[in-house]
Amino acid sequence: MGSGHLFMFKLLGSAVINTSSAPPALQRYAWLSIAAAISTILLKGVAWKLTGSVGLLSDAIESFVNLAGALMALWMLTVAALPADDEHTHGHSKAEYFSSAFEGFLIVLAAGSIAYTAIDRFIHPQPLETVGIGLLVSVLASVINFLTARTLMAVGKKHNSITLEADAHHLMTDVWTSVGVIAGVGLVAVTGWIWLDPAIALLVAINIIWTGWHLMHRSASGMMDSSLPSDDLKKIEGVLASFEAQGIAFHALRTRQAGSRAFISVHLLMPGHWSIQIGHDWSERIEAEIRRELANAHITTHIEPLEDPVSMTDQELDRP
């Protein structure tokens, strides 16, 4: 069996058979997202059947996207937790970007389906039925999405998981979408303006496209090794600057985000008369201080003699 086939077998086996390899907390919340998606699909489907509203149908379609995204999130969180190997020496943490990109793509497809349905309803208008009960069911589904989104966002930020954050942003978009749809269907029931129903569905489609584009853009940025956020960079620079009193300078600071992991490299300029042991001890202290600021960071330091002009030839690596 070739190495590529062996790797794919390992990924599929770990994701489908041995799901315990993923961090238990993150995996648990991925399952929460799946359960919420299934619940809202059933509830919004009932609301659509009761009312015949294309706006509520668009809301139900987006819940199918939520389910697909949640399943993808579970798989990618499992893959991201795999240890480094000979082919992937930096680990598999970038797998999380596949999840958010996939969810963004599904969102755009769902928006196209919603727009098509809305245009057809413009051409063939239909009155709404059993609006009151249908809206109550839809409200219940929105409450489930709201509580799930808040939970996922808190956990995603705590563990720096773009997968859970993307899922949370999508669910919150779904909540606001549902609020608009519910308000619109209520207005149709009060005013009798049937055209409002497909009009709101089109607005929902536009809003969903924007969310999908944002998720795909963020995923592409992660794939391109974007640097850490400015707040994190300031923390790192603050730690490095605190060692200047010991005669240690720095330059060529480079960072990149890969899923929940941060990779940092920096050149440390130390007095040339220091022994290798002394230089190593100080570099270990600096790395430990940075890890106190950024818990899930992998740090590479390069020691150079402060007095040697050759040490300054790589100054072009310094960010502006």
URGIZI-V123580 format. One record per residue. N is the residue number from 1. RES is the residue in one letter. SS is DSSP state (~ for helix, > for strand, _ for the rest). PSI is psi in whole degrees, 0 to 359 (none if undefined). Layout:
BEGIN
n=<N | N>
res=<RES | RES>
ss=<SS | SS>
psi=<PSI | PSI>
END
This chain:
BEGIN
n=<1 | 2 | 3 | 4 | 5 | 6 | 7 | 8 | 9 | 10 | 11 | 12 | 13 | 14 | 15 | 16 | 17 | 18 | 19 | 20 | 21 | 22 | 23 | 24 | 25 | 26 | 27 | 28 | 29 | 30 | 31 | 32 | 33 | 34 | 35 | 36 | 37 | 38 | 39 | 40 | 41 | 42 | 43 | 44 | 45 | 46 | 47 | 48 | 49 | 50 | 51 | 52 | 53 | 54 | 55 | 56 | 57 | 58 | 59 | 60 | 61 | 62 | 63 | 64 | 65 | 66 | 67 | 68 | 69 | 70 | 71 | 72 | 73 | 74 | 75 | 76 | 77 | 78 | 79 | 80 | 81 | 82 | 83 | 84 | 85 | 86 | 87 | 88 | 89 | 90 | 91 | 92 | 93 | 94 | 95 | 96 | 97 | 98 | 99 | 100 | 101 | 102 | 103 | 104 | 105 | 106 | 107 | 108 | 109 | 110 | 111 | 112 | 113 | 114 | 115 | 116 | 117 | 118 | 119 | 120 | 121 | 122 | 123 | 124 | 125 | 126 | 127 | 128 | 129 | 130 | 131 | 132 | 133 | 134 | 135 | 136 | 137 | 138 | 139 | 140 | 141 | 142 | 143 | 144 | 145 | 146 | 147 | 148 | 149 | 150 | 151 | 152 | 153 | 154 | 155 | 156 | 157 | 158 | 159 | 160 | 161 | 162 | 163 | 164 | 165 | 166 | 167 | 168 | 169 | 170 | 171 | 172 | 173 | 174 | 175 | 176 | 177 | 178 | 179 | 180 | 181 | 182 | 183 | 184 | 185 | 186 | 187 | 188 | 189 | 190 | 191 | 192 | 193 | 194 | 195 | 196 | 197 | 198 | 199 | 200 | 201 | 202 | 203 | 204 | 205 | 206 | 207 | 208 | 209 | 210 | 211 | 212 | 213 | 214 | 215 | 216 | 217 | 218 | 219 | 220 | 221 | 222 | 223 | 224 | 225 | 226 | 227 | 228 | 229 | 230 | 231 | 232 | 233 | 234 | 235 | 236 | 237 | 238 | 239 | 240 | 241 | 242 | 243 | 244 | 245 | 246 | 247 | 248 | 249 | 250 | 251 | 252 | 253 | 254 | 255 | 256 | 257 | 258 | 259 | 260 | 261 | 262 | 263 | 264 | 265 | 266 | 267 | 268 | 269 | 270 | 271 | 272 | 273 | 274 | 275 | 276 | 277 | 278 | 279 | 280 | 281 | 282 | 283 | 284 | 285 | 286 | 287 | 288 | 289 | 290 | 291 | 292 | 293 | 294 | 295 | 296 | 297 | 298 | 299 | 300 | 301 | 302 | 303 | 304 | 305 | 306 | 307 | 308 | 309 | 310 | 311 | 312 | 313 | 314 | 315 | 316 | 317 | 318 | 319 | 320>
res=<M | G | S | G | H | L | F | M | F | K | L | L | G | S | A | V | I | N | T | S | S | A | P | P | A | L | Q | R | Y | A | W | L | S | I | A | A | A | I | S | T | I | L | L | K | G | V | A | W | K | L | T | G | S | V | G | L | L | S | D | A | I | E | S | F | V | N | L | A | G | A | L | M | A | L | W | M | L | T | V | A | A | L | P | A | D | D | E | H | T | H | G | H | S | K | A | E | Y | F | S | S | A | F | E | G | F | L | I | V | L | A | A | G | S | I | A | Y | T | A | I | D | R | F | I | H | P | Q | P | L | E | T | V | G | I | G | L | L | V | S | V | L | A | S | V | I | N | F | L | T | A | R | T | L | M | A | V | G | K | K | H | N | S | I | T | L | E | A | D | A | H | H | L | M | T | D | V | W | T | S | V | G | V | I | A | G | V | G | L | V | A | V | T | G | W | I | W | L | D | P | A | I | A | L | L | V | A | I | N | I | I | W | T | G | W | H | L | M | H | R | S | A | S | G | M | M | D | S | S | L | P | S | D | D | L | K | K | I | E | G | V | L | A | S | F | E | A | Q | G | I | A | F | H | A | L | R | T | R | Q | A | G | S | R | A | F | I | S | V | H | L | L | M | P | G | H | W | S | I | Q | I | G | H | D | W | S | E | R | I | E | A | E | I | R | R | E | L | A | N | A | H | I | T | T | H | I | E | P | L | E | D | P | V | S | M | T | D | Q | E | L | D | R | P>
ss=<_ | _ | ~ | ~ | ~ | ~ | ~ | ~ | ~ | ~ | ~ | ~ | ~ | ~ | ~ | ~ | ~ | _ | ~ | ~ | ~ | _ | _ | ~ | ~ | ~ | ~ | ~ | ~ | ~ | ~ | ~ | ~ | ~ | ~ | ~ | ~ | ~ | ~ | ~ | ~ | ~ | ~ | ~ | ~ | ~ | ~ | ~ | ~ | ~ | ~ | _ | _ | ~ | ~ | ~ | ~ | ~ | ~ | ~ | ~ | ~ | ~ | ~ | ~ | ~ | ~ | ~ | ~ | ~ | ~ | ~ | ~ | ~ | ~ | ~ | ~ | ~ | ~ | ~ | _ | _ | _ | _ | _ | _ | _ | _ | _ | _ | _ | _ | _ | _ | ~ | ~ | ~ | ~ | ~ | ~ | ~ | ~ | ~ | ~ | ~ | ~ | ~ | ~ | ~ | ~ | ~ | ~ | ~ | ~ | ~ | ~ | ~ | ~ | ~ | ~ | ~ | ~ | ~ | _ | _ | _ | _ | _ | _ | _ | ~ | ~ | ~ | ~ | ~ | ~ | ~ | ~ | ~ | ~ | ~ | ~ | ~ | ~ | ~ | ~ | ~ | ~ | ~ | ~ | ~ | ~ | ~ | ~ | ~ | ~ | ~ | ~ | ~ | _ | _ | ~ | ~ | ~ | ~ | ~ | ~ | ~ | ~ | ~ | ~ | ~ | ~ | ~ | ~ | ~ | ~ | ~ | ~ | ~ | ~ | ~ | ~ | ~ | ~ | ~ | ~ | ~ | ~ | ~ | ~ | _ | _ | _ | ~ | ~ | ~ | ~ | ~ | ~ | ~ | ~ | ~ | ~ | ~ | ~ | ~ | ~ | ~ | ~ | ~ | ~ | ~ | ~ | ~ | ~ | ~ | ~ | ~ | ~ | ~ | ~ | ~ | _ | _ | _ | _ | _ | _ | ~ | ~ | ~ | ~ | ~ | ~ | ~ | ~ | ~ | ~ | ~ | ~ | _ | _ | ~ | ~ | ~ | _ | _ | > | > | > | > | > | > | > | > | > | > | _ | _ | > | > | > | > | > | > | > | > | > | > | _ | _ | _ | _ | _ | ~ | ~ | ~ | ~ | ~ | ~ | ~ | ~ | ~ | ~ | ~ | ~ | ~ | ~ | ~ | ~ | ~ | ~ | _ | _ | _ | > | > | > | > | > | > | > | > | > | _ | _ | _ | ~ | ~ | ~ | ~ | _ | _ | ~ | ~ | ~ | _ | _ | _>
psi=<132 | 162 | 325 | 316 | 322 | 320 | 316 | 321 | 320 | 319 | 311 | 319 | 320 | 323 | 322 | 320 | 310 | 68 | 353 | 351 | 339 | 154 | 126 | 319 | 310 | 320 | 321 | 319 | 333 | 319 | 325 | 317 | 321 | 314 | 319 | 320 | 317 | 318 | 315 | 329 | 313 | 314 | 315 | 329 | 319 | 317 | 318 | 316 | 323 | 322 | 330 | 15 | 127 | 334 | 315 | 329 | 318 | 323 | 320 | 321 | 320 | 331 | 330 | 324 | 320 | 317 | 314 | 318 | 322 | 320 | 318 | 321 | 317 | 316 | 312 | 327 | 324 | 315 | 318 | 334 | 352 | 142 | 162 | 149 | 187 | 328 | 337 | 76 | 342 | 12 | 191 | 20 | 336 | 350 | 335 | 330 | 331 | 323 | 311 | 325 | 318 | 317 | 321 | 319 | 318 | 324 | 316 | 319 | 318 | 321 | 320 | 320 | 319 | 316 | 318 | 315 | 320 | 318 | 320 | 322 | 331 | 317 | 323 | 76 | 147 | 142 | 155 | 154 | 155 | 50 | 317 | 307 | 319 | 319 | 323 | 318 | 318 | 323 | 318 | 318 | 322 | 323 | 319 | 314 | 319 | 312 | 321 | 317 | 317 | 319 | 312 | 321 | 318 | 315 | 320 | 317 | 322 | 319 | 5 | 47 | 109 | 332 | 309 | 324 | 318 | 318 | 319 | 316 | 319 | 318 | 322 | 324 | 320 | 320 | 311 | 326 | 315 | 321 | 315 | 317 | 315 | 315 | 319 | 316 | 323 | 319 | 322 | 317 | 324 | 316 | 335 | 7 | 92 | 330 | 340 | 327 | 305 | 331 | 317 | 322 | 321 | 319 | 322 | 316 | 317 | 316 | 320 | 321 | 318 | 317 | 315 | 317 | 318 | 316 | 316 | 322 | 317 | 322 | 317 | 322 | 320 | 321 | 332 | 14 | 54 | 151 | 170 | 157 | 155 | 326 | 319 | 322 | 321 | 323 | 316 | 313 | 326 | 319 | 312 | 319 | 332 | 347 | 4 | 330 | 337 | 8 | 23 | 125 | 176 | 158 | 184 | 43 | 124 | 138 | 157 | 149 | 133 | 91 | 234 | 356 | 145 | 133 | 129 | 133 | 143 | 147 | 127 | 124 | 116 | 159 | 133 | 337 | 353 | 147 | 164 | 321 | 316 | 314 | 319 | 318 | 317 | 321 | 323 | 321 | 317 | 315 | 320 | 320 | 321 | 320 | 333 | 330 | 321 | 98 | 318 | 53 | 139 | 119 | 133 | 122 | 145 | 119 | 133 | 149 | 132 | 327 | 347 | 120 | 332 | 333 | 340 | 2 | 345 | 25 | 338 | 347 | 345 | 135 | 152 | none>
END
